[in-house]
Amino acid sequence: MINFLQGLFQLRRGPWEMIASILIAAGVFMLMQPYKLELYTYSFVVTLIGTVMFIIVSHFRD
């Protein structure tokens, strides 16, 4: 846990890619669930933010 937080503050690729991947997965889940219209409404935005974040953090150092 401490290494994860240190990686976030030091702008390391691993922890930030994990957060971006979780956002992408959450956006896809929000898109496919049939229960809440609010989740479906924001699913594209969450997936887009995760994708753009993944592209940006892929340029961080290891």
GROMACS elastic network, one bead per residue, 0.5 to 0.9 nm:
[ bonds ]
;  ai    aj funct       b0    kb
    1     4     6  0.50660   500
    1     5     6  0.63670   500
    1     6     6  0.86406   500
    2     5     6  0.51754   500
    2     6     6  0.61070   500
    2     7     6  0.85111   500
    3     6     6  0.50083   500
    3     7     6  0.60143   500
    3     8     6  0.86062   500
    4     7     6  0.50775   500
    4     8     6  0.63367   500
    4     9     6  0.88465   500
    4    14     6  0.84691   500
    4    15     6  0.60088   500
    5     8     6  0.50377   500
    5     9     6  0.63407   500
    5    10     6  0.85657   500
    5    15     6  0.80368   500
    6     9     6  0.51936   500
    6    10     6  0.60004   500
    6    11     6  0.84377   500
    6    12     6  0.84777   500
    7    10     6  0.50694   500
    7    11     6  0.59255   500
    7    13     6  0.77406   500
    7    14     6  0.74209   500
    7    15     6  0.60690   500
    7    16     6  0.80421   500
    8    11     6  0.51824   500
    8    12     6  0.62027   500
    8    13     6  0.84081   500
    8    14     6  0.86185   500
    8    15     6  0.60399   500
    8    16     6  0.65061   500
    9    12     6  0.78026   500
   11    14     6  0.89266   500
   11    15     6  0.83476   500
   11    16     6  0.74652   500
   11    57     6  0.83172   500
   11    60     6  0.66808   500
   11    61     6  0.76162   500
   11    62     6  0.89409   500
   12    15     6  0.65550   500
   12    16     6  0.68544   500
   12    17     6  0.88827   500
   12    57     6  0.82261   500
   12    60     6  0.60403   500
   12    61     6  0.57526   500
   12    62     6  0.56271   500
   13    16     6  0.55091   500
   13    17     6  0.59342   500
   13    18     6  0.85897   500
   13    57     6  0.59520   500
   13    58     6  0.63606   500
   13    59     6  0.76228   500
   13    60     6  0.51574   500
   13    61     6  0.58442   500
   13    62     6  0.52889   500
   14    17     6  0.53016   500
   14    18     6  0.62922   500
   14    19     6  0.88884   500
   14    57     6  0.87782   500
   14    58     6  0.89397   500
   14    60     6  0.89638   500
   14    62     6  0.69654   500
   15    18     6  0.50940   500
   15    19     6  0.64261   500
   15    20     6  0.87546   500
   16    19     6  0.51367   500
   16    20     6  0.62103   500
   16    21     6  0.85761   500
   16    53     6  0.82588   500
   16    54     6  0.77480   500
   16    57     6  0.63584   500
   16    58     6  0.86774   500
   16    60     6  0.89231   500
   17    21     6  0.60047   500
   17    22     6  0.85122   500
   17    53     6  0.79871   500
   17    54     6  0.58171   500
   17    55     6  0.89636   500
   17    57     6  0.64008   500
   17    58     6  0.71629   500
   18    21     6  0.50733   500
   18    22     6  0.61699   500
   18    23     6  0.86488   500
   18    54     6  0.87615   500
   19    22     6  0.50837   500
   19    23     6  0.62566   500
   19    24     6  0.87194   500
   19    50     6  0.79788   500
   19    53     6  0.88071   500
   19    54     6  0.85573   500
   20    23     6  0.50795   500
   20    24     6  0.62800   500
   20    25     6  0.86865   500
   20    49     6  0.80360   500
   20    51     6  0.68755   500
   20    52     6  0.84244   500
   20    53     6  0.58486   500
   20    54     6  0.52940   500
   20    57     6  0.84408   500
   21    24     6  0.50535   500
   21    25     6  0.61533   500
   21    26     6  0.84949   500
   21    50     6  0.66053   500
   21    51     6  0.79666   500
   21    54     6  0.72058   500
   22    25     6  0.50733   500
   22    26     6  0.59992   500
   22    27     6  0.85085   500
   22    50     6  0.77402   500
   23    26     6  0.50247   500
   23    27     6  0.60913   500
   23    28     6  0.86468   500
   23    46     6  0.63571   500
   23    47     6  0.63838   500
   23    48     6  0.89098   500
   23    49     6  0.75608   500
   23    51     6  0.81948   500
   24    27     6  0.51139   500
   24    28     6  0.63045   500
   24    29     6  0.86294   500
   24    46     6  0.68586   500
   24    48     6  0.76024   500
   24    49     6  0.78881   500
   24    51     6  0.64728   500
   24    54     6  0.89563   500
   25    28     6  0.51592   500
   25    29     6  0.61323   500
   25    30     6  0.85407   500
   25    47     6  0.75643   500
   25    50     6  0.85942   500
   26    29     6  0.50088   500
   26    30     6  0.60354   500
   26    31     6  0.85437   500
   26    43     6  0.78733   500
   26    46     6  0.74655   500
   26    47     6  0.74547   500
   27    31     6  0.61661   500
   27    32     6  0.87793   500
   27    39     6  0.85675   500
   27    40     6  0.85842   500
   27    42     6  0.78718   500
   27    44     6  0.65023   500
   27    45     6  0.76913   500
   27    46     6  0.50866   500
   27    48     6  0.82419   500
   27    50     6  0.81368   500
   28    32     6  0.63440   500
   28    33     6  0.87696   500
   28    43     6  0.67362   500
   28    44     6  0.81061   500
   28    46     6  0.85908   500
   28    47     6  0.66969   500
   29    32     6  0.52559   500
   29    33     6  0.61589   500
   29    39     6  0.89762   500
   29    40     6  0.89139   500
   29    43     6  0.79273   500
   30    33     6  0.55538   500
   30    34     6  0.86478   500
   30    36     6  0.85297   500
   30    38     6  0.89453   500
   30    39     6  0.52635   500
   30    40     6  0.53937   500
   30    41     6  0.84580   500
   30    42     6  0.77498   500
   30    43     6  0.51859   500
   30    44     6  0.85944   500
   30    46     6  0.87655   500
   31    34     6  0.83023   500
   31    39     6  0.72491   500
   31    40     6  0.50201   500
   31    41     6  0.80728   500
   31    42     6  0.83416   500
   31    43     6  0.52399   500
   31    44     6  0.73560   500
   32    40     6  0.75960   500
   32    43     6  0.89279   500
   33    36     6  0.73224   500
   33    37     6  0.89676   500
   33    39     6  0.80520   500
   33    40     6  0.73389   500
   34    37     6  0.77683   500
   34    40     6  0.81290   500
   35    39     6  0.84484   500
   35    40     6  0.87280   500
   36    39     6  0.55043   500
   36    40     6  0.66320   500
   36    41     6  0.88088   500
   37    40     6  0.50471   500
   37    41     6  0.60393   500
   37    42     6  0.88385   500
   38    42     6  0.64909   500
   38    43     6  0.85994   500
   39    42     6  0.54788   500
   39    43     6  0.60109   500
   40    43     6  0.51130   500
   40    44     6  0.78481   500
   41    44     6  0.72818   500
   41    45     6  0.83504   500
   42    45     6  0.53543   500
   42    46     6  0.62787   500
   42    47     6  0.87014   500
   43    46     6  0.52215   500
   43    47     6  0.61315   500
   43    48     6  0.85025   500
   44    47     6  0.51332   500
   44    48     6  0.59838   500
   44    49     6  0.85360   500
   45    48     6  0.50476   500
   45    49     6  0.60805   500
   45    50     6  0.85430   500
   46    49     6  0.51711   500
   46    50     6  0.61752   500
   46    51     6  0.86094   500
   47    50     6  0.51192   500
   47    51     6  0.61207   500
   47    52     6  0.86518   500
   48    51     6  0.50708   500
   48    52     6  0.61197   500
   48    53     6  0.83458   500
   49    52     6  0.52707   500
   49    53     6  0.59103   500
   49    54     6  0.84556   500
   50    53     6  0.50287   500
   50    54     6  0.60278   500
   50    55     6  0.86663   500
   51    54     6  0.50520   500
   51    55     6  0.63152   500
   51    56     6  0.87223   500
   52    55     6  0.51149   500
   52    56     6  0.62600   500
   52    57     6  0.86746   500
   53    56     6  0.51266   500
   53    57     6  0.60705   500
   53    58     6  0.84432   500
   54    57     6  0.52762   500
   54    58     6  0.59895   500
   55    58     6  0.53621   500
   55    59     6  0.73566   500
   56    59     6  0.58794   500
   56    60     6  0.75978   500
   57    60     6  0.51444   500
   57    61     6  0.86086   500
   58    61     6  0.81056   500
